[in-house]
């Protein structure tokens, strides 16, 4: 009898070209292929995303990264924000709520800088939906209330009604029933004014569920009937007969056995005729309850056995369907990767041909100039003038080529980041198929290592300097990501970072990032067991003698007294020692009110 009313926000969309061999007859894709300008391509992508999000969310993630690449070429903050926002949407529909939250938070400052109150409100609404999926009801309610404050009561009354309904659902889950009833009633009032009977029906059904929790079964029956009166059995038989079954269950409690039996028979008849497996399961469960209430215990037992067999068969059908879907996604992504590799190889070949052509032209021009100077001094002035003009043109060509190479280098960093994000998404999918917690933890640690490297390439392509990364911005974001990945509440464990504002080249920042990832992860996993409040500090400072010193410290329970990091067998400590050795760094582990790991090295390269 629980109604889960989810009103998904179909905001700015993100899809790029699907393989032509898969969609040869797709008129929308053909239209996209024929478009030449970015201003034409991006709106077409918005239409494509709406078609793919629900039925193929993992494919939508691939297209979302492609859209983000195109948006980066647009000097328009609106499209840059849409690229990030739609990455969040695609990951949300793929059930990767931590990654979706990160993309929404990255898009939020862009909407605030424009400013765009509609997108700010929708982003807060989507953040609330992510926290709802993660089971954090209090945070969900706070974000939903924030979202509502940005909506225009005249233009966005439908969004406000849906937000109120979601707030009421979370309050009901927290057993704050009176507050939930208030927001359900607000939803009903707004939806009635808009003549949106489907929303009124859903809110009435949710209100009926609340009344059942309060043992107000008579009121629940009235609310169920109101939801039923506003539902159409022909347009949405699944929902209509679900409500009818819920009303029948309430009537069993009220002792109206004759009326409930007619409704149960109707649910079962329609479920078999339309092959609605879930409704058939619901109807059998209700029939068993009806037999039990009527004192026919043998029939109740037999009916419940049929009900359990059907429930198990539905479960295994869903598992088979998920396996087929995962195999299809894997094959599609493999083909996409091959195409991207071929495109990169073609670009490299084009650059090599252009370079060879330029060198050949320079050689021929040199021979021509030498012959003219040696044999025809009369034409020296004219030759000088022509040579100057030719040189100026060549300089323009060289400048243009350098600009194209910069764009290509930025695109390479962007694609590396996207491919690493794709690896992270595949690891996330794999972890959901596992039951062993140790295996899940190992995959999550691998995801965080991949994320640490992906962030570096993201900083490179978003900046103007392709050789260095701002250490402060990168380490701050990496540390926050690790706290989000382990669902750490700031009231439980506090994060403090003290990072010098310096730029470090990529060969230096990668080992530093992976070391920080391992040390912070170990602290979050092991340091605070049985500790009410904790703190993790990350410091990176350039010393007076031009060395870099990294410190990661926590105030947790500390390491065992006999711990020797040189003899540690865990993969994480081995990796930290390997990177320290590679950088010729000194590594120290101290225990003073917790654990402090220090690393100091002079083998660094800073970037301007």
TIGUPA-532698 format. One record per residue (C-alpha): z, x, y. Coordinates in pm, whole numbers, plus 50000, padded with zeros to 5 digits. Each point is the difference from the previous one (the first is absolute). Layout:
+-------+-------+-------+
!     w !     u !     v !
+-------+-------+-------+
!     Z !     X !     Y !
...
+-------+-------+-------+
//
This chain:
+-------+-------+-------+
!     w !     u !     v !
+-------+-------+-------+
! 50000 ! 50000 ! 50000 !
! 49970 ! 50298 ! 50230 !
! 49715 ! 49988 ! 50249 !
! 49872 ! 50341 ! 50107 !
! 49793 ! 49911 ! 50308 !
! 49813 ! 50309 ! 50106 !
! 49781 ! 49981 ! 50306 !
! 49805 ! 50330 ! 49996 !
! 49869 ! 50138 ! 50327 !
! 49627 ! 50065 ! 49969 !
! 49979 ! 50234 ! 50299 !
! 49739 ! 50260 ! 50086 !
! 49824 ! 50095 ! 49680 !
! 49895 ! 50319 ! 49834 !
! 49713 ! 50039 ! 49758 !
! 49719 ! 50251 ! 49983 !
! 49687 ! 50002 ! 49789 !
! 50047 ! 49923 ! 49629 !
! 49764 ! 50173 ! 49760 !
! 49653 ! 49841 ! 50041 !
! 49951 ! 49999 ! 49623 !
! 50302 ! 49768 ! 49969 !
! 49906 ! 49757 ! 50277 !
! 49620 ! 50009 ! 50029 !
! 49982 ! 49632 ! 50094 !
! 50286 ! 50007 ! 50253 !
! 49851 ! 49877 ! 50327 !
! 50303 ! 50111 ! 50204 !
! 49974 ! 50356 ! 49865 !
! 49625 ! 50004 ! 50064 !
! 50066 ! 49897 ! 50358 !
! 50256 ! 50280 ! 50027 !
! 49759 ! 50257 ! 49854 !
! 49732 ! 49907 ! 50253 !
! 50234 ! 50025 ! 50301 !
! 49970 ! 50322 ! 50201 !
! 50284 ! 49992 ! 50253 !
! 50374 ! 50019 ! 49941 !
! 50042 ! 49695 ! 50222 !
! 49791 ! 49806 ! 49746 !
! 50156 ! 50150 ! 49687 !
! 50368 ! 49943 ! 50079 !
! 49985 ! 49617 ! 50040 !
! 49806 ! 49979 ! 49672 !
! 50276 ! 50197 ! 49831 !
! 50250 ! 49742 ! 50125 !
! 49811 ! 49732 ! 49807 !
! 49979 ! 50213 ! 49686 !
! 50375 ! 50061 ! 49988 !
! 50079 ! 49629 ! 49986 !
! 49793 ! 49969 ! 49687 !
! 50156 ! 50292 ! 49811 !
! 50371 ! 50010 ! 50088 !
! 50126 ! 49742 ! 49752 !
! 49766 ! 50057 ! 49706 !
! 49972 ! 50382 ! 50015 !
! 50282 ! 50152 ! 50209 !
! 49956 ! 50353 ! 49864 !
! 49633 ! 49990 ! 50095 !
! 50108 ! 49879 ! 50342 !
! 50216 ! 50315 ! 50037 !
! 49690 ! 50216 ! 49948 !
! 49813 ! 49806 ! 50266 !
! 50299 ! 50011 ! 50232 !
! 49994 ! 50380 ! 50001 !
! 49627 ! 49988 ! 50072 !
! 50058 ! 49765 ! 50293 !
! 50271 ! 50231 ! 50131 !
! 49743 ! 50283 ! 49995 !
! 49750 ! 49796 ! 50202 !
! 50269 ! 49880 ! 50242 !
! 50096 ! 50364 ! 50069 !
! 49646 ! 50053 ! 50138 !
! 50050 ! 49716 ! 50249 !
! 50166 ! 50090 ! 50329 !
! 50180 ! 49667 ! 49994 !
! 50375 ! 49962 ! 49926 !
! 49943 ! 49642 ! 49884 !
! 49785 ! 50112 ! 49706 !
! 50227 ! 50294 ! 49925 !
! 50290 ! 49753 ! 49979 !
! 49796 ! 49766 ! 49781 !
! 49920 ! 50284 ! 49760 !
! 50370 ! 50076 ! 49945 !
! 50096 ! 49630 ! 49998 !
! 49748 ! 49920 ! 49729 !
! 50110 ! 50296 ! 49791 !
! 50341 ! 49831 ! 50007 !
! 49849 ! 49665 ! 49899 !
! 49803 ! 50152 ! 49710 !
! 50305 ! 50185 ! 49864 !
! 50209 ! 49682 ! 50036 !
! 49757 ! 49801 ! 49784 !
! 50003 ! 50289 ! 49750 !
! 50384 ! 49963 ! 49985 !
! 50058 ! 50346 ! 50153 !
! 50253 ! 49875 ! 50256 !
! 50146 ! 50340 ! 50101 !
! 49655 ! 50135 ! 50093 !
! 49910 ! 49673 ! 50175 !
! 50318 ! 50025 ! 50209 !
! 49909 ! 50356 ! 50106 !
! 49653 ! 49895 ! 50120 !
! 50137 ! 49698 ! 50192 !
! 50257 ! 50220 ! 50177 !
! 49725 ! 50250 ! 50089 !
! 49786 ! 49722 ! 50152 !
! 50285 ! 49845 ! 50200 !
! 50008 ! 50259 ! 50286 !
! 49625 ! 49951 ! 50050 !
! 50042 ! 49623 ! 50048 !
! 50289 ! 50064 ! 50239 !
! 49793 ! 50247 ! 50206 !
! 49705 ! 49760 ! 50044 !
! 50212 ! 49767 ! 50017 !
! 49904 ! 49720 ! 49759 !
! 50285 ! 49754 ! 49942 !
! 49806 ! 49807 ! 49732 !
! 49956 ! 50309 ! 49781 !
! 50359 ! 50111 ! 50068 !
! 50124 ! 49662 ! 49875 !
! 49774 ! 50005 ! 49696 !
! 50104 ! 50358 ! 49915 !
! 50369 ! 49904 ! 50011 !
! 49915 ! 49699 ! 49779 !
! 49827 ! 50228 ! 49748 !
! 50292 ! 50244 ! 50007 !
! 50230 ! 49708 ! 49921 !
! 49778 ! 49908 ! 49706 !
! 50022 ! 50360 ! 49867 !
! 50381 ! 50003 ! 50020 !
! 50005 ! 49655 ! 49837 !
! 49806 ! 50137 ! 49702 !
! 50246 ! 50292 ! 49983 !
! 50293 ! 49755 ! 49978 !
! 50151 ! 50085 ! 50341 !
! 50069 ! 49650 ! 50131 !
! 50201 ! 50094 ! 50311 !
! 49730 ! 50239 ! 50126 !
! 49735 ! 49739 ! 49914 !
! 50168 ! 49739 ! 50220 !
! 50038 ! 50246 ! 50290 !
! 49629 ! 50091 ! 49994 !
! 49894 ! 49635 ! 49972 !
! 50214 ! 49911 ! 50303 !
! 49849 ! 50294 ! 50193 !
! 49651 ! 49880 ! 49911 !
! 50074 ! 49646 ! 50122 !
! 50112 ! 50132 ! 50340 !
! 49651 ! 50148 ! 50065 !
! 49804 ! 49684 ! 49912 !
! 49871 ! 49762 ! 50267 !
! 50154 ! 49652 ! 49938 !
! 49679 ! 49828 ! 50108 !
! 49737 ! 50215 ! 49831 !
! 50199 ! 50127 ! 49700 !
! 50196 ! 49690 ! 49899 !
! 49853 ! 50014 ! 49648 !
! 50117 ! 50361 ! 49953 !
! 50342 ! 49905 ! 50136 !
! 50025 ! 49714 ! 49749 !
! 49912 ! 50230 ! 49710 !
! 50249 ! 50262 ! 50125 !
! 50276 ! 49740 ! 50018 !
! 49924 ! 49898 ! 49641 !
! 50024 ! 50363 ! 49880 !
! 50328 ! 50050 ! 50191 !
! 50139 ! 49687 ! 49834 !
! 49897 ! 50130 ! 49655 !
! 50193 ! 50325 ! 50053 !
! 50306 ! 49821 ! 50140 !
! 49996 ! 49774 ! 49694 !
! 49986 ! 50308 ! 49774 !
! 50308 ! 50134 ! 50183 !
! 50169 ! 49662 ! 49938 !
! 50019 ! 49928 ! 50375 !
! 49892 ! 49645 ! 49927 !
! 50081 ! 49825 ! 50329 !
! 49805 ! 50258 ! 50202 !
! 49713 ! 49979 ! 49751 !
! 49992 ! 49620 ! 50032 !
! 49974 ! 50035 ! 50380 !
! 49694 ! 50228 ! 49979 !
! 49834 ! 49780 ! 49734 !
! 50039 ! 49703 ! 50234 !
! 49850 ! 50203 ! 50289 !
! 49705 ! 50085 ! 49774 !
! 49950 ! 49632 ! 49914 !
! 50012 ! 49893 ! 50368 !
! 49744 ! 50260 ! 50111 !
! 49766 ! 49938 ! 49704 !
! 50009 ! 49623 ! 50057 !
! 49899 ! 50051 ! 50365 !
! 49709 ! 50215 ! 49880 !
! 49912 ! 49744 ! 49727 !
! 50019 ! 50275 ! 49735 !
! 50107 ! 49787 ! 49706 !
! 49985 ! 50290 ! 49753 !
! 50266 ! 50191 ! 50196 !
! 50213 ! 49686 ! 50041 !
! 49980 ! 49941 ! 49624 !
! 50096 ! 50360 ! 49919 !
! 50299 ! 49991 ! 50239 !
! 50113 ! 49665 ! 49856 !
! 49986 ! 50149 ! 49654 !
! 50204 ! 50303 ! 50112 !
! 50249 ! 49765 ! 50165 !
! 50030 ! 49807 ! 49673 !
! 50081 ! 50323 ! 49817 !
! 50274 ! 50067 ! 50255 !
! 50146 ! 49652 ! 49948 !
! 50014 ! 50065 ! 49625 !
! 50207 ! 50314 ! 50069 !
! 50238 ! 49780 ! 50202 !
! 50015 ! 49740 ! 49718 !
! 49843 ! 49745 ! 50239 !
! 49765 ! 49871 ! 49731 !
! 49927 ! 49667 ! 50170 !
! 49885 ! 50183 ! 50315 !
! 49804 ! 50241 ! 49782 !
! 49815 ! 49708 ! 49838 !
! 49908 ! 49862 ! 50345 !
! 49870 ! 50343 ! 50113 !
! 49802 ! 50046 ! 49677 !
! 49842 ! 49657 ! 50048 !
! 49909 ! 50088 ! 50361 !
! 49829 ! 50321 ! 49879 !
! 49820 ! 49800 ! 49730 !
! 49873 ! 49739 ! 50248 !
! 49839 ! 50274 ! 50211 !
! 49833 ! 50179 ! 49703 !
! 49655 ! 49927 ! 49855 !
! 49979 ! 50006 ! 49616 !
! 49622 ! 50046 ! 50014 !
! 49985 ! 50291 ! 50246 !
! 50300 ! 50192 ! 49865 !
! 50109 ! 49861 ! 49663 !
! 50205 ! 50312 ! 49919 !
! 50232 ! 49946 ! 50298 !
! 50007 ! 49619 ! 49980 !
! 50115 ! 49988 ! 49637 !
! 50248 ! 50283 ! 50060 !
! 50165 ! 49780 ! 50266 !
! 49979 ! 49700 ! 49767 !
! 50178 ! 50200 ! 49728 !
! 50272 ! 50107 ! 50242 !
! 50054 ! 49636 ! 50100 !
! 50025 ! 49906 ! 49631 !
! 50266 ! 50267 ! 49947 !
! 50203 ! 49863 ! 50293 !
! 49972 ! 49647 ! 49856 !
! 50138 ! 50125 ! 49666 !
! 50310 ! 50124 ! 50185 !
! 50025 ! 49662 ! 50180 !
! 49976 ! 49817 ! 49666 !
! 49663 ! 49836 ! 50079 !
! 49867 ! 50079 ! 49654 !
! 49723 ! 49739 ! 49983 !
! 49848 ! 50108 ! 50333 !
! 50028 ! 50370 ! 49913 !
! 49836 ! 49945 ! 49656 !
! 49691 ! 49845 ! 50160 !
! 49965 ! 50298 ! 50233 !
! 50049 ! 50253 ! 49718 !
! 49731 ! 49828 ! 49790 !
! 49766 ! 50010 ! 50300 !
! 50060 ! 50374 ! 50054 !
! 49933 ! 50081 ! 49633 !
! 49687 ! 49782 ! 49982 !
! 49839 ! 50157 ! 50309 !
! 50107 ! 50352 ! 49900 !
! 49823 ! 49969 ! 49664 !
! 49692 ! 49835 ! 50152 !
! 49959 ! 50262 ! 50277 !
! 50138 ! 50290 ! 49788 !
! 50282 ! 50075 ! 50244 !
! 50213 ! 50229 ! 49781 !
! 50292 ! 50034 ! 50243 !
! 50025 ! 49624 ! 50051 !
! 49986 ! 49941 ! 49624 !
! 50287 ! 50246 ! 49960 !
! 50195 ! 49821 ! 50277 !
! 49931 ! 49660 ! 49844 !
! 50121 ! 50110 ! 49657 !
! 50320 ! 50140 ! 50150 !
! 50061 ! 49672 ! 50183 !
! 49928 ! 49799 ! 49686 !
! 50262 ! 50204 ! 49812 !
! 50253 ! 49932 ! 50279 !
! 49911 ! 49628 ! 49989 !
! 50055 ! 49979 ! 49620 !
! 50332 ! 50181 ! 50041 !
! 50113 ! 49760 ! 50278 !
! 49892 ! 49707 ! 49781 !
! 50205 ! 50125 ! 49704 !
! 49696 ! 50087 ! 49783 !
! 50114 ! 50352 ! 49918 !
! 49764 ! 50069 ! 49710 !
! 49694 ! 49918 ! 50212 !
! 50148 ! 50202 ! 50285 !
! 50033 ! 50303 ! 49770 !
! 49644 ! 49964 ! 49866 !
! 49859 ! 49961 ! 50351 !
! 50184 ! 50306 ! 50130 !
! 49857 ! 50206 ! 49713 !
! 49645 ! 49898 ! 50099 !
! 50090 ! 50078 ! 50362 !
! 50115 ! 50353 ! 49912 !
! 49688 ! 50070 ! 49790 !
! 49775 ! 49890 ! 50288 !
! 50195 ! 50210 ! 50251 !
! 49955 ! 50312 ! 49784 !
! 49624 ! 49937 ! 49957 !
! 49953 ! 49965 ! 50376 !
! 50183 ! 50328 ! 50055 !
! 49775 ! 50194 ! 49759 !
! 49683 ! 49847 ! 50148 !
! 50108 ! 50124 ! 50342 !
! 50064 ! 50349 ! 49860 !
! 49651 ! 50012 ! 49842 !
! 49839 ! 49891 ! 50327 !
! 50186 ! 50273 ! 50189 !
! 49879 ! 50265 ! 49755 !
! 49636 ! 49893 ! 50046 !
! 50042 ! 50002 ! 50378 !
! 50148 ! 50353 ! 50000 !
! 49715 ! 50135 ! 49785 !
! 49742 ! 49845 ! 50233 !
! 50171 ! 50152 ! 50306 !
! 50013 ! 50342 ! 49837 !
! 49625 ! 50001 ! 49922 !
! 49913 ! 49883 ! 50353 !
! 50214 ! 50268 ! 50164 !
! 49849 ! 50268 ! 49774 !
! 49648 ! 49904 ! 50110 !
! 50109 ! 50000 ! 50365 !
! 50141 ! 50354 ! 49963 !
! 49671 ! 50126 ! 49850 !
! 49802 ! 49854 ! 50292 !
! 50232 ! 50162 ! 50255 !
! 49958 ! 50337 ! 49824 !
! 49620 ! 49970 ! 50010 !
! 50010 ! 49909 ! 50370 !
! 50210 ! 50309 ! 50077 !
! 49761 ! 50223 ! 49804 !
! 49699 ! 49856 ! 50186 !
! 50166 ! 50068 ! 50337 !
! 50069 ! 50361 ! 49904 !
! 49637 ! 50046 ! 49891 !
! 49876 ! 49853 ! 50329 !
! 50218 ! 50242 ! 50198 !
! 49869 ! 50294 ! 49796 !
! 49636 ! 49896 ! 50059 !
! 50061 ! 49963 ! 50373 !
! 50158 ! 50348 ! 50016 !
! 49708 ! 50155 ! 49811 !
! 49751 ! 49827 ! 50232 !
! 50180 ! 50132 ! 50308 !
! 50004 ! 50355 ! 49864 !
! 49626 ! 49983 ! 49919 !
! 49921 ! 49871 ! 50348 !
! 50202 ! 50279 ! 50161 !
! 49812 ! 50261 ! 49795 !
! 49654 ! 49868 ! 50094 !
! 50093 ! 49971 ! 50366 !
! 50124 ! 50361 ! 49997 !
! 49671 ! 50130 ! 49856 !
! 49803 ! 49799 ! 50252 !
! 50206 ! 50127 ! 50293 !
! 49963 ! 50363 ! 49881 !
! 49622 ! 49969 ! 49968 !
! 49966 ! 49846 ! 50344 !
! 50218 ! 50267 ! 50169 !
! 49818 ! 50286 ! 49822 !
! 49643 ! 49883 ! 50062 !
! 50004 ! 49780 ! 50308 !
! 50234 ! 50126 ! 50272 !
! 49798 ! 49786 ! 50244 !
! 50161 ! 49692 ! 49859 !
! 50358 ! 50134 ! 50009 !
! 50115 ! 49765 ! 50275 !
! 49858 ! 49692 ! 49830 !
! 50140 ! 50116 ! 49667 !
! 50345 ! 50044 ! 50151 !
! 49991 ! 49649 ! 50144 !
! 49883 ! 49846 ! 49674 !
! 50260 ! 50197 ! 49803 !
! 50279 ! 49882 ! 50232 !
! 49894 ! 49638 ! 49954 !
! 49980 ! 50045 ! 49623 !
! 50343 ! 50167 ! 49994 !
! 50153 ! 49714 ! 50197 !
! 49855 ! 49750 ! 49753 !
! 50133 ! 50200 ! 49707 !
! 50346 ! 50005 ! 50159 !
! 49988 ! 49622 ! 50022 !
! 49905 ! 49983 ! 49631 !
! 50283 ! 50239 ! 49908 !
! 50253 ! 49802 ! 50207 !
! 49889 ! 49678 ! 49837 !
! 50026 ! 50162 ! 49656 !
! 50354 ! 50120 ! 50073 !
! 50100 ! 49648 ! 50110 !
! 49853 ! 49858 ! 49678 !
! 50193 ! 50256 ! 49794 !
! 50323 ! 49901 ! 50174 !
! 49934 ! 49635 ! 49913 !
! 49920 ! 50101 ! 49641 !
! 50320 ! 50207 ! 49974 !
! 50203 ! 49706 ! 50131 !
! 49831 ! 49771 ! 49748 !
! 50077 ! 50246 ! 49717 !
! 50371 ! 50001 ! 50089 !
! 49988 ! 49621 ! 50023 !
! 49839 ! 49964 ! 49658 !
! 50246 ! 50244 ! 49843 !
! 50283 ! 49788 ! 50143 !
! 49838 ! 49680 ! 49871 !
! 49946 ! 50149 ! 49653 !
! 50363 ! 50112 ! 49985 !
! 50107 ! 49649 ! 50105 !
! 49780 ! 49863 ! 49721 !
! 50178 ! 50228 ! 49749 !
! 50333 ! 49868 ! 50134 !
! 49881 ! 49639 ! 49955 !
! 49888 ! 50069 ! 49642 !
! 50337 ! 50158 ! 49922 !
! 50170 ! 49691 ! 50144 !
! 49790 ! 49777 ! 49775 !
! 50086 ! 50210 ! 49696 !
! 50373 ! 49989 ! 50074 !
! 49998 ! 49620 ! 49990 !
! 49877 ! 50014 ! 49640 !
! 50296 ! 50214 ! 49890 !
! 50339 ! 49883 ! 49879 !
! 50167 ! 50340 ! 49975 !
! 50192 ! 50075 ! 50323 !
! 49966 ! 50379 ! 49957 !
! 49622 ! 49967 ! 49980 !
! 49997 ! 49774 ! 50305 !
! 50212 ! 50251 ! 50192 !
! 49769 ! 50288 ! 49905 !
! 49699 ! 49805 ! 50125 !
! 50178 ! 49911 ! 50325 !
! 50079 ! 50370 ! 50057 !
! 49634 ! 50083 ! 49941 !
! 49903 ! 49730 ! 50253 !
! 50228 ! 50155 ! 50261 !
! 49847 ! 50346 ! 49940 !
! 49652 ! 49857 ! 50043 !
! 50115 ! 49817 ! 50315 !
! 50139 ! 50327 ! 50143 !
! 49655 ! 50160 ! 49974 !
! 49814 ! 49689 ! 50118 !
! 50206 ! 49988 ! 50321 !
! 49887 ! 50355 ! 50084 !
! 49630 ! 49906 ! 49979 !
! 50069 ! 49683 ! 50198 !
! 50152 ! 50206 ! 50284 !
! 49700 ! 50236 ! 49989 !
! 49731 ! 49734 ! 50031 !
! 50191 ! 49801 ! 50266 !
! 50047 ! 50307 ! 50224 !
! 49761 ! 50226 ! 50189 !
! 50120 ! 50319 ! 49829 !
! 49868 ! 50025 ! 49643 !
! 50194 ! 50315 ! 49910 !
! 50358 ! 49897 ! 50075 !
! 50250 ! 49713 ! 49964 !
! 50281 ! 49901 ! 50236 !
! 50305 ! 50082 ! 49786 !
! 50235 ! 49758 ! 50177 !
! 49778 ! 49692 ! 49966 !
! 49909 ! 50083 ! 49638 !
! 50353 ! 50070 ! 49870 !
! 50148 ! 49699 ! 50183 !
! 49746 ! 49769 ! 49838 !
! 50030 ! 50162 ! 49656 !
! 50380 ! 49962 ! 50004 !
! 49982 ! 49634 ! 50107 !
! 49747 ! 49931 ! 49723 !
! 50238 ! 50142 ! 49736 !
! 50284 ! 49778 ! 50128 !
! 49770 ! 49695 ! 49984 !
! 49877 ! 50097 ! 49653 !
! 50356 ! 49992 ! 49863 !
! 50094 ! 49687 ! 50200 !
! 50277 ! 50186 ! 50185 !
! 50182 ! 49783 ! 50254 !
! 50081 ! 50192 ! 50324 !
! 50358 ! 49870 ! 49986 !
! 50041 ! 50163 ! 49657 !
! 49838 ! 50341 ! 50059 !
! 49908 ! 50133 ! 50344 !
! 49701 ! 50230 ! 50063 !
! 50015 ! 50271 ! 50272 !
! 49711 ! 50238 ! 50076 !
! 50004 ! 50302 ! 50231 !
! 49644 ! 50136 ! 50005 !
! 49854 ! 50243 ! 50256 !
! 49688 ! 49870 ! 50173 !
! 49759 ! 50254 ! 49850 !
! 49661 ! 49985 ! 49830 !
! 49972 ! 50167 ! 49660 !
! 49679 ! 50076 ! 49812 !
! 49916 ! 49807 ! 49683 !
! 50075 ! 50291 ! 49759 !
! 50357 ! 50013 ! 50132 !
! 50078 ! 49629 ! 50048 !
! 49893 ! 49893 ! 49646 !
! 50269 ! 50203 ! 49813 !
! 50259 ! 49908 ! 50266 !
! 49913 ! 49630 ! 49959 !
! 50027 ! 50010 ! 49621 !
! 50331 ! 50190 ! 50016 !
! 50144 ! 49743 ! 50244 !
! 49874 ! 49721 ! 49773 !
! 50185 ! 50146 ! 49699 !
! 50327 ! 50078 ! 50182 !
! 50026 ! 49662 ! 50179 !
! 49907 ! 49817 ! 49678 !
! 50274 ! 50183 ! 49805 !
! 50254 ! 49917 ! 50271 !
! 49912 ! 49630 ! 50002 !
! 50007 ! 49977 ! 49619 !
! 50313 ! 50194 ! 49914 !
! 50212 ! 50096 ! 50301 !
! 50148 ! 49665 ! 50098 !
! 50118 ! 49839 ! 49678 !
! 50333 ! 49835 ! 50083 !
! 49969 ! 50093 ! 50371 !
! 50028 ! 49712 ! 50250 !
! 49824 ! 50170 ! 50290 !
! 49781 ! 50309 ! 49984 !
! 49781 ! 50216 ! 50217 !
! 49693 ! 50216 ! 49937 !
! 49900 ! 50261 ! 50260 !
! 49664 ! 50181 ! 50014 !
! 49956 ! 50300 ! 50234 !
! 49693 ! 50218 ! 50065 !
! 50037 ! 50261 ! 50276 !
! 49813 ! 50306 ! 50118 !
! 50244 ! 50288 ! 50039 !
! 50001 ! 50270 ! 50268 !
! 49842 ! 50250 ! 49757 !
! 49703 ! 49764 ! 49941 !
! 50114 ! 49872 ! 49663 !
! 50016 ! 49640 ! 49880 !
! 50332 ! 49871 ! 49862 !
! 50017 ! 49675 ! 49802 !
! 50332 ! 49831 ! 49915 !
! 50059 ! 49680 ! 49801 !
! 50366 ! 49895 ! 49989 !
! 50194 ! 49698 ! 49874 !
! 50368 ! 49903 ! 50004 !
! 49996 ! 49860 ! 49648 !
! 50197 ! 50086 ! 49687 !
! 49838 ! 50344 ! 49966 !
! 49861 ! 50193 ! 49704 !
! 50199 ! 50091 ! 49689 !
! 50229 ! 50303 ! 50048 !
! 49815 ! 50206 ! 49741 !
! 49653 ! 49915 ! 50143 !
! 49764 ! 50298 ! 50041 !
! 49669 ! 49906 ! 50159 !
! 49832 ! 50312 ! 49856 !
! 50065 ! 49857 ! 49652 !
! 49911 ! 49636 ! 50084 !
! 49757 ! 49841 ! 49753 !
! 49894 ! 49692 ! 50201 !
! 49639 ! 49986 ! 50119 !
! 50108 ! 49943 ! 50362 !
! 50217 ! 50316 ! 50028 !
! 49738 ! 50206 ! 49817 !
! 49737 ! 49885 ! 50251 !
! 50230 ! 50085 ! 50296 !
! 50059 ! 50350 ! 49859 !
! 49626 ! 50050 ! 49936 !
! 49909 ! 49910 ! 50359 !
! 50282 ! 50219 ! 50137 !
! 49868 ! 50294 ! 49798 !
! 49642 ! 49934 ! 50116 !
! 50110 ! 50008 ! 50367 !
! 50225 ! 50308 ! 49949 !
! 50291 ! 49782 ! 50114 !
! 50373 ! 50038 ! 49945 !
! 50155 ! 49696 ! 49832 !
! 50374 ! 49919 ! 50018 !
! 50201 ! 49710 ! 49858 !
! 50349 ! 49943 ! 50146 !
! 50263 ! 49734 ! 49935 !
! 50209 ! 49909 ! 50303 !
! 50087 ! 49631 ! 50037 !
! 49693 ! 49921 ! 49795 !
! 49694 ! 50214 ! 49927 !
! 49792 ! 50216 ! 50236 !
! 49670 ! 50162 ! 49899 !
! 49857 ! 50260 ! 50243 !
! 49662 ! 50172 ! 49994 !
! 49896 ! 50275 ! 50244 !
! 49659 ! 50167 ! 50016 !
! 49788 ! 50213 ! 50232 !
! 49682 ! 49938 ! 49801 !
! 49875 ! 49723 ! 50233 !
! 49701 ! 49923 ! 50216 !
! 50050 ! 49786 ! 50310 !
! 49718 ! 49802 ! 50158 !
! 49921 ! 49963 ! 50369 !
+-------+-------+-------+
//
